[in-house]
Amino acid sequence: MKKIILGLLSVACTFSAPAFAQKQTPPVGGTPRDFTLPPKTEFTLDNGLQATLVPYGDIPKVTVSMIVQVGNVHEGANENGLADIMGRLMREGTTTLSAKEISAKAARMGGSLDVSVGPNQTVISGSVLSEYGPELVKLMADLVQNPAFPPSEIERIKNDFKRETNLARSRPGTQARMKFTMALYQGHPYGRDMPTDAQINAHGPEQVRDFYAKQFGAQRTSVYAAGRFDEKAMREAVTSSLSNWTKGPAPRIEIAKPVTKTDLMVQDRPGAPQSTLVIGLPVIDPTHPDYTRLRIMNSLLGGSFGSRITRNIREDKGYTYSPYSSINARYRAGEWSEVADVTTEHTGNSLKEIVYEIERLQKEAPTAEELEGIKNYEAGLFVLRNSTPAGIIGQLSFLDFHGLPDSYLTNQVKAIHTITPKEVQDAAKKYVRPDEMTIVVVGDKKVIDPQLKKFQAERKKSL
């Protein structure tokens, strides 16, 4: 019996080893179809609030988002973190309903309600069963217009915020990213550091109420509903519950002027087995006609799992596990960056290979076959993002925030597929220039310094 088992194991190993070693080519995917924007109803209240209703799908649920153009970018120099505290405190109830009562109401509708604050916007969002759509709108309208900001909850909220901020600040990825954005956006809220404990402690109920009063209002607010719902009832709910809200200030975001600067910054992390790299520079925003070409170039270069930089420093060299490049689209500004956690002993080599792949793309256009795979991938992702009510709302709010027409969505798949290899090469030449990039490295300084000096010396020689 023992001999038989050993024999079977031997046979299994004989047949399984080549199967694992051989890399198989995946089947060719279908061509993504053009995206068709569902018919929508748009209207504006007398106080300036805008609303968009999009009947979509067959599932008997509706998703609603009230998006207010107020975020960290609206904080003053002495208000770092105040928008975050305001958003967290807003969840604690209205002048007539406690947080527990709001949660219970949303649960009875078959859903939930949340408030989140980002760099540019505060979002109140929720999804419920279709028949409760108008009731959800009224509940959210109460929350956005009549927040209680209970003083009894602020110390707990600030303590939680401090713990989360300090935990994030301790991570090398956060440290590298903050150094990078602070270098590019110096003097603008986009380039502000994370709030310190002292800054968070300085924000009390009065500061929160004052910030809300100065920044919130109907003119800065858009309401989106997508899914299955009674359109007449939803329109009536928006109109009746939000028409009396004060206009408030007009939408305004100070346009950033990011700095393009050749710089190498190192933050010491003694004994670190990995170095965290961020390398990049300012680029165009979504309103620029080259933006889609830049996106496709980024996907081919480092922004997808099959990208060139990923194949080089992950698959071929084994320097890192999950490198990626991305374009961060801000209001009338943006930046491209490659981020990677690499083994300490290969810090310099990783930078060298990243730059090599950028310059290789600048010197030689990709093949039509390679580019076709990337275009299919990006077009497919785009259509997938529009396959849910939340995705539809995300796309429409993106258009409104950046001031883009509906055709940006409806022509996107077509625009992606018309991009040529030469246009990708030209985008790399024009926008991703290695010798104008800001580089941040967080790692063991005594080990990586000689590597970085060698990298810089070799770069100077090549110019």
N, C-alpha and C positions, 0 to 999 in steps of 0.2 A: 504493500500500500504506500509506504514511504517513497519507494522508487517511482511509483506512478505519479504521485503528487509532485515530486521534484521534476519529473519529466514534463508534466503539464505546465509547471511554472516556467521551465526552460523554453517550451514552445511559445508560451504567452509572451515572454520577454523578447523572443526572436522576432515575433510578428509585430509587437507594439512599438519597439524602438524606432524603426524607420517612420512609422506613422506620426510619432511625435516630432521627429527630427525634420520631416519634410513640411515645408511651408506651403499651404494651399492657397490658390488664388480664389477670392470670393467671386460669386456670380455677378455679372454686370447688372446694375440696378436700372430701373425704368427712368425715363426722362420726366422730371417733375413738371406738372402742369402749371400754367399761369394761375396766380392767385386772383380770385374774384372777391372783391370786397362786398359783403352782404349789404343790401339796401339799408340805409340808416335815416333816422329822423333827427334833425338838429334844430335847436331853438335857443334863443337868448332871452333871459328875463330882463326886465327894465333896470334892475340893479347891476347888470353886466354879467351875471352868472351864465355860463354856457352849459348846454346839456346835449348829449348824444345818446340815442337809443338805437340798439342794433338787435333786431330779432335774429336768433342764430341757433341752429341745432335742433335736436329732437328731445333731449333730456329735459324733464320738467323742472329746471332750476334756472335761476337768474343770478348773475354776478353784478354787483354795483360797486363803483369806486368814486369817491369824491376826492379829487386831487387838487390840493391848494398849493399854489406856487410860493411856498415858504419853506425854507430849509436852512442848513448850516451856512449857506452862502449869504443869508440875510442877517446873520449875527454880527454885532459890532465887535470892535477889537477887545472889549472887556466882557463879551458875552459868549465866549467859547464854550460850547456844549449846552447852551441854554435851549436851543430848539429841541434837542434830544430830551431834556428834562420836561419841557412843555408837552411833547408828544406822549411820553410815558405817563405824565400826570393826567393828560386828556383821557386816557383809558379808564381813569378812576371814577368816571361818572359825570352826570350833568347836574344842573340845579334841581332837577326833580327825580332823577334816577341814580341809584348807586351802581357801582361797577358790577356787583352781583346781580342786580335786577336787569341790567343791560345784557349780561351774558345769558341769563335765564330767558329773556325775551327772544334773543337770537336763536337759542337752542330750540325753543318752541316752534320757531319758523323752519327748523330743520337745517340750521347753519350756524355761523359764527361771525364775529366782528373783530376787526383789528385796526390798529393805528401804527403807522411806521413813518419815520422821518429820515430823509436822505439829504444829500448835498443841496438839492434844488427844490424839493417838494415834500409836503406832508400828505400821506395817503390814508384815507379812511376807507376800508374795503370790507366786503362781506359777500357771501353766497347763501341763498336760501331757496326753498321750494317756490316754484313759480307764483303760486297764489299769494305768497307773502311779499312779493316784490315791492308794492307800494308801502307796506308797513315797514319794510327794511329802510326804504328811502327816508321815511319820517323819523325813524330811530337815528339814522346817521345824521340827518339834518339837525336833530336836537343835540347830538354830540358835537358837531362842528360849530354850532352857534351858541350853545349854552354850557360850555365845559365848567365844571364846578371848581377844578383845581384845588381839591381839599388840602388845607395846610397839614392835616394830621398824617398825610401819606408821603409828604415830600422828603422827609429824612430817610425813610425806607427806600424810596426811589433813588435818591442820591447815593446812598450806600451801595445799592445794587449796581448803579451806573459806574461808580468808582471801581468796584471789584471787576466788572467786565472790562473797563478801560485799562486797568492795570494788568489784567491777564493778557489782553491783546498787545499791550505795549511790551510785554516780556517776550513775545514771539519774534524770532528773527525776520520772518516774512513781513510783519507789520513794521518793524524797525526800518527795513530796507525800503519798503514802499513809501513810508512817511518821509524819509530822507529824500527820496526821489521827487515826490510831489512838492515838497517844500522848496527844493532847488529850482524846479520849473516854474512854480506859481508864487514865488516870493512876493509878499505885499498884497496878495489876494486871498480871500477866504478859502479858495481851493487849496492853497498851500499852507494852511494853518495846521499846527501840530495838534495832537489829541489833547483834550482838556486835562489839566492836572487836578489833583484832589483839591487844591486850594481854589482853583477856578470853579469847580463844581460846588464846593461848599459855599461860595459867594452868592449862588443863585437861590433866592428864596421865593415864596409865593408872590410877593409884589413884583419881582423881576419877571416871573413867568406871566403874570396877568398883563403886565405892561408890554411885553414882547408880543403876546397874542393880540392885544388891542391895536398895536401899531402895524402889525403885519397881516392879520387875517381879514378877510372880507370877500364879498361876492365877486368882485372884479378879478380876483386871483383864483377863482374856483371853477373847475369843470366837473360835471357829473357825467359818468358813463354807465350805461346799463347794457349788458349783452346776455343773450340766452332766450329762454321762452318766457314771455310775459304779455300781459294785457297792455298794449301801448297807450291807450287812452287813460287807463288808470295810473300808469307810471308817469305819464306827462302831468296829470293832475296832481299827483303826489309831490313831484318836483316843484311845480308851480306854487301849490298851496303852502308847502313847508319851507320854502326858501325865498319867496318873493319879498318878504319883509326884512331880510337880512341887510345890514348896512353894506354900502358899496365897498367901503374900505379903500386901501391904496391901489393904484394901478399896478399891473404886473411890472416888475423891474428886477433885473439881475445885472450886476456890474460885470461887464465883459472883461475877461482875463486876458492878459498879454503874456503868455508863457515865454520863458527865457530858453533860447537854444544855446547851450554852453558845453564846450568840451571840458569835462571834469571827471575826476575819479575820486570818490569818497569811500573811506574804509571805516567801519565800526568794529572795534575789537570784541570778539567773543571767545575768550581763552578756552582752549581745549575742545572747541567745536569740531565734531567729525565731518560737518558739512559747511559749505559757504553758501549764503543766499545772495544771488545776483539779481540786480535789476539794471537793465541797460536800455536806454531809449531817448526819445526827443519829442518835442511838440510836432503835431501834424494838423491836418485840416479837420473841420467838423462836418457833420452830415449835410449841411447846406451847400457844400462845394461840389461841383459837377464831377470831380475825380473820386469822390468818396467811395462809390461802389467798387471802382478799380482798386483802390487802396485796400478795401476789405478782402477782395479776392487775393490780392498779392500777399496780404498778411496770412490768410488761411494756408496758402501754399508754402510760405516761408516758415511760419512757426505756430500758426493759430489752429491747427487741426492735428489729430493724432498721427496722421500720415504725412505730416509736413517735413520739410527738409531738415530744419534744425533738430526736430525731434528724432528723426531717423539717424542723424549724425551723432548727437551727444547722448542719446538714450539707447537706440538699437545697436549702432555700430561700436561706439566707444564705451558705453556703460558708465558715463560720468554722473548721470542723474536718472531719476525715475519719471518725473512728470514735468518737463519744461513746457512752457507755452508762451506765445506772444499774443498781444491783444491791442485793440484800439479803444481807448476810453473816451467816449463822446461826451463832452461837456457842453455848456451853453456857449456857442460860437467859439469854441476852442476844443482841443483834444490832444492826446499824446499816444504814441506807439511805444510799447515796451516789450522786451523779452524778460521773463522771470524764470529762474531755475535754482533749485537746491542741489548743489553739486558736491561731490566728495572733495574734501579739503585739498588733497594732494593734486587735484586736477582743476583747481580754480582758474589758473592762468590759461591752461589748455582749453577750458570750456569757453572762455571769452574769445580766444583765438578762433575756435571753430564756429562760434556764432557769427563773428565778423566775416569769416571765410564764406559762410553760406550766403550772407547778405551780398557780398561782393561778387560771388559766383552768379547770383541772380541778376545783378546789375550788368555783368559782362555778357551773359548769354541768356536769351529768352528760354523759358521752359518749352518742352515739347507740347504739341497739341494734345497728345494723349494724357500727359500728366495734368495739364490744365483742365482738360475735360472732366477728369475725375474730381478735381477740386470744385469746379463749377456745379457739377451734379450734387456734390455734398452740400455746398452752400445753398443752392436753390431748394434742395430737400429740407434743410434745416429751416429755411425761411417759411416754407409752406407748413411745416410742422408747428412752428411758433404761432401760426394763425388758426390752429385746429381746435382751440378751446375758447370759451367766452373770455377768460382771463387774458389769453393771448391776443385776442382781438382788441380788448381794452388797452393792453400794453402797446400795441402797434399804433392805435389811434392817438393815444396820449403822447407817444413819441413824435408823431407828425405834428401835433398841436404845439408841443414844447419847442420843437425846432422850426416851426413855421413852414412845414413841407406840405405839398399838395397830395391829394389821394393817389395821384398817378405814381408817386414814389412807391407805394405798395403794389398797385395793380400792374405796374410795368417792371417790378423788381426781378422776377424770374427771367423775363425777356432781356433785361439789361445785363444780368449776370451772364447769360449765354452768348451775348454779342461781344464780350471782352476777348481780346486777342492776346496771344503770348507776348507780342511786342508791347502792348499796353501794360501788361504786368511788369515786364522788364523796365519800362519807362517809369512806372510808379515807384519801383524800388530805387531807381536812380534819383528821382525827384524828391522823395519823402523820407527814405530810410538811409541816412548818410552817417556811416559809422564814426567818421572823424569829427562829427559835431554832436556826438551823443554824451549824455550824462550817465556815468556808471556808478552804481552803489554796490559795495560788497560788505556783507556782514559775516565775519568769520574770525578764525584764529590768526591774529595779525602777524605773529612771529613766523608762522608757516607760510602765509599767503603773500606777505610783502615781497619776498624775492621773486615770486612768480609774477606778481603784478608789475614789478619793475622790468622784468624780462619782456612781458607782454607790451608795455609801453615803448620799450627800446626797439622792439621788432616793428611796431607800428610806425615809429619815426623813420626807420630805415626804408620801409615800403613806400613812403610818401615821396 
